[in-house]
Amino acid sequence: MKSVAIIGGGITGLTAAFYLQRRGVSVAVYEASGRVGGVIQSLRRDGYLAEFGPNTILETSPKIAALVRDAGLESRKLNPDPKAESRYVVRYGRPILMPGSPLGFFSTELFSYKAKIAVLREAFVSPQRNGVEESIGQFVIRRFNQEFLDHAIDALVGGIYAGDPYRLSVTHAFPKLKALEDNYGSMIRGQLFGGRERKKRGEIAKDRAPKFSFDEGLQVLPDTLRARLGAAVRLNTTVTRLTEAPAGWTLDLQEGGGESRAEHGAVIFCGTAPRLAELKIELLSESAAPLSPSLSSDGQGVAAGRERGRPLNLVAFSEIRYPPVASVVLGFRREDVAHPCMGFGMLIPKIAGFKSLGTLFSSSLFPNRAPAGHLTLTTYVGGERYPELASLPEAKLVALVYEDLRALLGVRGQPTFQHCVLYPQAIPQYNVGYGRFKDLMTRIEAQAPGFFLAGHYRDGVSLSDSIGSGINVVERVERFVTGEVS
């Protein structure tokens, strides 16, 4: 049976490798850095447990629970404190509790009378059927109103994508919202009548999906998968070139200051889109239809890559936006924070006038995230809203976050813990027109047999999406390496 190379030791690559290995397929995971997990980073220090990427996994599918079970982690799984379901959105210069029911929505001060009427009216707004791709901003204004975008959806977009609602595609960034309009003519009607279909598929909407973590943070999952994979994981190993061969693929590697080669029957790329754009790939076959001349930088079209000895041109993927995001984790004495901070956290729309994107009440979510009598607050800065702020020196970044927390949560006194992490390329932006990248991915896979693409740039940016991407690619790869698909 052919072996499989997996480029990237983030959660997608580790998940794919884990399940392929369980099915008897030989795998090798090539990770350029010295650790696994990608954006997942958990740090235990001075009695605090800090998370710098995602803080929770959403159990949107039975596949997520199956991975936890198969990895032997059920005993280490932590569900959030039931009191931590509350979420806040900043308006009028303070965090306001988001309503959790229809009655709560119509009594909340978060929205004006006009915004509440707009929500009632949404069920009667005609769906758009002209095939024009809208941004999430255009979609929300058309179906609701400007206020609902400015004070709710913009905050949500900042929390999920660190993105710009006027650039993100509703079709690709929020496909389930678009599907509600397409299938039911209205988001309200879709929420009322679509639950039955989701239940049949075993799916749970993200806003209702159970959240969980592990006793020592999310890093437990990638570390456990790495341990299960053993020597199959090769850290500090960069794949510099892929060359198609009659029996599979040849990988050129840089490892430990030296160069080497490896032979595999198939390759799964689980890195980032910018890294994909830099990857050198040479294809063996000579005859093929053009992939997409409009996406080629040399004016000759990607079809040139199918000529013997010519590289496949992947430069188009460098056009996918990845704004920088900084994670700032601060610890405080409980008495130095006026707000109770009981809940999931607060989202901050741009119109509110603060520099932060939002703050998670991390120590309210799970136990043992802060020493007794203390709490942990995880704040994100940058994104498409203020990209220049993410790369500030740590002292300035902490001061910026502290000022927002002082105004919004009544923080005082000095932090008892602080740690900052910058992600220069944090989250892929599924902006309007993103379909051309997805189409190109499909055509590349069709014309480069044994080369597969998976990860957050293809199947969604959440941690559960990335896990699902790793699981879903396994069956396609297994069919290929076992000879079921030529």
Secondary structure, DSSP 4 states (H G I P E B T S, - for coil): ---EEEE--SHHHHHHHHHHHHTT--EEEE-SSSSSSTT--EEEETTEEEESS-S-EE--SHHHHHHHHHTT-GGGEEPPPGGGG-EEEEETTEEEEPP-SHHHHHH-SSS-HHHHHHHHHGGGSPPP-S----BHHHHHHHHS-HHHIIIIIHHHHHHHTS--TTTBBHHHHSHHHHHHHHHHSSHHHHHHHSHHHHHHHT---TTTS-EEEETT-TTHHHHHHHHHHGGGEESSEEEEEEEEETTEEEEEEEETTEEEEEEESEEEE-S-HHHHHH-EEE--------S-GGG-SSSS-GGGGGSTTPBP--GGGGGS----EEEEEEEEEGGGB-S---SSEEE--GGG--SEEEEE-HHHHSTTSS-TTEEEEEEEEETTTSHHHHTS-HHHHHHHHHHHHHHHH-B-S--SEEEEEEESS-----BTTTHHHHHHHHHHHHHSTTEEE-SHHHH-SSHHHHHHHHHHHHHHHHHHHTTS--
